[in-house]
Amino acid sequence: MKRIILGALAVAFPALLSNHASAEDLNVLYSNAYLLKKPMEEIVKGFEAAHPDTTIHLSDVKGYADMTQLMLRSAITGDLPDVGFQGTSFIKLLADRDLAVPLDDFIKAEPDWKALGYWPSIAEIGKANGKTYGIPFAISIPTVYFNGDLVKAAGGDPQNLPKTWDGILDLARKIKAPSGSMYFDYTPTGNWTFISLVQAAGGTMMTPDMQKLAFNGKEGLDALKLLQAIGQAGMKDMSRDQAKQAFAAGSIGIFITSSSDITTYSEQAAGRFPVLLSQFPMPSGNGTLPAGGNAIMMHTKNASKQRLAWEFIKYATNPESQTTMVKAASYIPVNEQSVRDPSLLGNYYKSNPALGVPVGQLDHLSSFFSFPSENSAKITKAIQDQLQAVITLKRSPEDALNQMVIDTEALLPRN
């Protein structure tokens, strides 16, 4: 008899895994159920219908960081999931710990890999150390949200939103709002939005050989100068959750944050003010954006389960499953066929143009940069502290960049 075990917490997960060891069972772990619970359940139901002898045991934890901590604990007890929808910022860590199976041989064995329909840029997102460890499932990138009413009240044109940082700042200086004219979300996992600023300008966080820092050049300094200008334009510092609530309540004019919440904000603001979007500015023609969201990774070392896990990975990322995911959440689909097909997402995006805004930047995606260090979490915190100091106008961009370099170099591995 089929069973979908919808779980909750890290505490229960190891026990859940140890109770189900059938060769035709798959233990699947994911997070962010507030967005993904419904599509995950539908995808599991469809996969089980197509594979009648298979049972998927679905379990979730709160967020990507919680999921990684659970993975590290489960590795000690031998209770790893067979498949995990892991945060893209943690792919390298799991690969370095030998907690994931490279997928390159599975990809090579496909009769026609290109026919599966993935965007060309998707191949880079799941790579670590030269190998493919994850197939992206639900992708997000930083996006610029506008409160249409506050834009109009400030003399802006809701039909012609600014597309450059200079234009966005100029508009922000004219917006009067209780919780600030704008908010730049500088606190996501792994300094995601700061990395986005550096990469969008054509820079990188480290040199290609991963031996030296590279964000201490012009791109890094310009990113900090932009954050200083955002602070000067009227940003009020608060937690990420507070900023989300304030924007949904209509008290922030411009909000730079993840594209994954487009549907959430639109529903929360419905009937009160229009939520408008524009793409994250990319000053350089060679710029890229680090893909947030999650990728499906294979963790089981059992050969039989690996074959089944690979079929599940392909099913979850096929055009139909990606359509299910997008219509339930606001993530960017990884399957190009789903976007091109009018019966799937083609017409859906025409009817919901805001959701299509981040999709237009798919060709510019890159993998999520992670520092090569056991101290990556400490580095993230050290950088975030300096971002906060700049955006609250307590430290100059030059001083903050210098301190970021000192703190980061002290935490990197010594050759």
Beta strands, then each sheet from edge to edge (+ up, - down):
strand 1: 25-31
strand 2: 55-61
strand 3: 83-87
strand 4: 127-128
strand 5: 131-132
strand 6: 134-140
strand 7: 142-147
strand 8: 182-184
strand 9: 254-258
strand 10: 275-279
strand 11: 289-290
strand 12: 292-298
strand 13: 365-366
sheet 1: 2+ 1+ 3+ 12- 6+
sheet 2: 4+ 5-
sheet 3: 8+ 9+ 7- 10+
sheet 4: 11+ 13+
end
